[in-house]
């Protein structure tokens, strides 16, 4: 890609924004007040704001390989705490997608070097749900189901955190699990029940 084209596109984008709203950038510079935290995959096909039809300032975004929420990853934990405690977002979304390269790599036994410890977290999801997954004969359908179960487990990881539990008690923060179907463009709501999952893990993970 010719990077000069990126800067040309930027100029065009500025003109279009100012044409629609002459005060757009002045408003943008005054700060952000997003209601959503979106934790998605780094995959270049998953453009968070675009697939939700939202614009700058409307969603706080964190992306990593296979949309993981790992307790010892200071990056994602810092994002969660900032969004929940300081930005006071109302909803946290974990959004996976079908045809996820990270999830597919975790299903294989290849040594991928530095990626191994990251993918091990997805393999743990497979281990937890191996009986259900191994019962799916079709490999592609098993792959899609692991994508969904990985989203579910990352939502559970969010529910384990003190910041999310406190915000849920104090102001009704919700956690959602979605999957983006790259073949159709549709967003699929996995309908994660916050209280159901919290009740299952409360004995160990409930935090005051």
C-alpha atoms as one frame of an Amber mdcrd trajectory, in Angstrom:
protein
   0.000   0.000   0.000   1.185   3.488  -0.877   1.115   5.352   2.455   0.693
   8.661   0.631  -2.782   7.426  -0.227  -3.560   7.186   3.498  -2.810  10.885
   3.985  -4.855  11.750   0.887  -7.735   9.720   2.328  -7.339  11.592   5.613
  -7.770  14.944   3.867 -10.875  13.660   2.123 -12.262  12.366   5.417 -11.695
  15.759   7.090 -13.532  17.547   4.280 -16.455  15.133   4.489 -16.721  15.521
   8.263 -16.586  19.316   8.133 -19.103  19.379   5.307 -21.570  17.434   7.450
 -20.751  19.320  10.676 -18.448  22.383  10.665 -17.910  21.989  14.431 -17.150
  18.256  14.329 -13.485  18.422  15.351 -14.060  21.186  17.885 -16.628  18.961
  19.614 -14.309  15.955  19.352 -11.453  17.836  21.004 -13.525  18.556  24.115
 -13.283  14.950  25.323 -14.982  11.594  25.063 -18.068  10.147  26.700 -18.529
   6.663  25.223 -21.205   4.380  26.646 -19.641   1.190  25.281 -16.369  -0.657
  25.791 -15.716  -2.967  22.832 -13.122  -5.723  23.248 -12.540  -7.253  19.840
 -10.060  -9.123  17.699  -7.123  -7.436  15.975  -8.228  -9.029  12.678  -8.238
  -6.341   9.977 -11.740  -7.365   8.849 -13.340  -6.470  12.174 -13.729  -2.677
  12.255 -15.462  -2.016  15.572 -17.135   1.358  14.984 -18.021   0.609  11.381
 -19.771  -2.707  11.989 -21.862  -1.084  14.745 -22.611   2.025  12.707 -20.943
   4.275  15.288 -18.488   7.129  14.948 -15.540   8.689  16.774 -16.208   9.262
  20.465 -19.029   6.730  20.746 -17.138   3.548  21.676 -13.954   2.831  23.633
 -12.057   0.058  21.836  -9.495  -2.553  22.809  -8.327  -5.178  20.327  -5.993
  -8.131  20.575  -5.548 -11.553  18.973  -8.796 -13.510  19.451 -10.445 -10.896
  21.719  -8.957 -12.254  24.942  -9.513 -10.973  28.492  -6.590 -12.377  30.468
  -6.180 -11.372  34.102  -2.396 -10.925  33.918  -2.520  -8.896  30.688  -2.006
  -5.383  32.062  -3.057  -3.880  28.742  -6.596  -5.248  28.680  -6.999  -4.915
  32.468  -5.964  -1.239  32.294  -8.439  -0.641  29.474 -11.246  -2.336  31.419
 -10.542  -0.369  34.590 -10.247   2.953  32.773 -13.427   2.397  30.770 -15.467
   1.114  33.707 -14.166   3.269  36.578 -13.329   6.530  34.812 -15.365   6.672
  31.609 -18.309   4.990  33.361 -19.332   2.959  30.328 -22.736   1.300  30.603
 -21.986  -1.838  28.599 -18.907  -3.977  27.974 -18.880  -6.069  24.811 -16.592
  -8.966  23.947 -16.893  -9.495  20.198 -15.343 -12.481  18.462 -15.729 -13.404
  14.823 -16.043 -16.506  12.722 -12.938 -17.421  10.669 -10.730 -16.173  13.518
  -7.103 -17.038  12.801  -6.171 -17.009  16.483  -8.859 -19.513  17.404  -7.983
 -21.717  14.449  -4.289 -21.666  15.385  -5.205 -22.734  18.926  -6.966 -25.808
  17.490  -3.722 -26.964  15.885  -0.654 -28.507  17.525   1.962 -26.404  15.721
   4.663 -24.636  17.742   4.044 -20.933  17.088   6.784 -19.518  19.283   5.860
 -16.341  21.155   2.192 -16.946  20.340   2.142 -20.203  22.321   1.371 -18.726
  25.778  -1.312 -16.464  24.319  -3.004 -19.269  22.382  -2.804 -21.528  25.441
  -5.653 -19.489  26.914  -7.851 -20.450  23.962  -6.747 -24.067  24.292  -7.916
 -23.875  27.900 -11.359 -22.902  26.607 -11.261 -26.004  24.396 -10.222 -28.120
  27.391 -13.119 -26.822  29.509 -15.653 -27.572  26.755 -13.880 -30.485  25.030
 -16.748 -32.975  25.391 -19.221 -30.682  23.631 -16.684 -29.638  20.998 -15.441
 -33.142  20.260 -19.048 -34.214  19.697 -19.210 -31.863  16.676 -18.048 -33.936
  13.696 -17.801 -31.104  11.174 -14.487 -29.301  11.716 -15.734 -25.897  10.522
 -18.776 -26.053  12.796 -16.533 -27.071  15.700 -14.293 -24.124  14.873 -17.288
 -21.741  14.856 -18.509 -23.142  18.158 -15.089 -22.622  19.757 -15.241 -18.986
  18.590 -18.548 -18.629  20.464 -17.339 -20.458  23.576 -14.186 -18.348  23.632
 -16.322 -15.193  23.675 -18.393 -16.685  26.491 -15.315 -17.489  28.589 -13.826
 -14.012  28.059 -17.122 -12.550  29.298 -16.790 -14.754  32.376 -13.250 -13.434
  32.827 -14.674  -9.909  32.803 -17.315 -10.844  35.358 -14.529 -12.119  37.634
 -13.025  -8.618  37.933 -13.710  -6.298  40.877 -14.298  -3.263  38.636 -17.019
  -4.978  36.618 -18.715  -6.537  39.659 -18.786  -3.204  41.498 -20.127  -1.323
  38.464 -22.814  -3.968  38.026 -23.911  -3.576  41.662 -23.695   0.217  41.730
 -25.075   1.207  38.350 -26.199  -1.873  36.423 -23.231  -2.318  34.083 -23.813
  -5.208  31.668 -21.426  -7.582  29.898 -22.329  -8.830  26.421 -20.887 -11.516
  24.166 -21.213 -11.052  20.413 -19.900 -12.770  17.312 -19.372 -11.019  13.980
 -20.094 -13.216  10.965 -17.584 -12.092   8.332 -19.509 -13.973   5.627 -22.753
 -12.054   6.136 -21.763  -8.943   8.117 -24.240  -9.823  10.871 -23.649  -9.318
  14.574 -24.889 -12.250  16.661 -25.782 -11.710  20.321 -24.852 -14.745  22.441
 -27.098 -13.354  25.202 -24.692 -13.632  28.110 -26.624 -13.606  31.399 -24.435
 -11.633  33.839 -26.183 -12.788  37.008 -26.300 -16.419  35.894 -22.561 -16.551
  35.345 -21.779 -14.553  38.486 -23.892 -16.921  40.578 -21.962 -19.890  39.171
 -18.587 -18.461  40.153 -19.602 -16.357  43.174 -18.142 -18.694  45.803 -14.653
 -18.181  44.403 -14.717 -14.927  42.447 -17.261 -12.723  44.218 -15.520  -9.513
  45.318 -16.855  -6.828  47.656
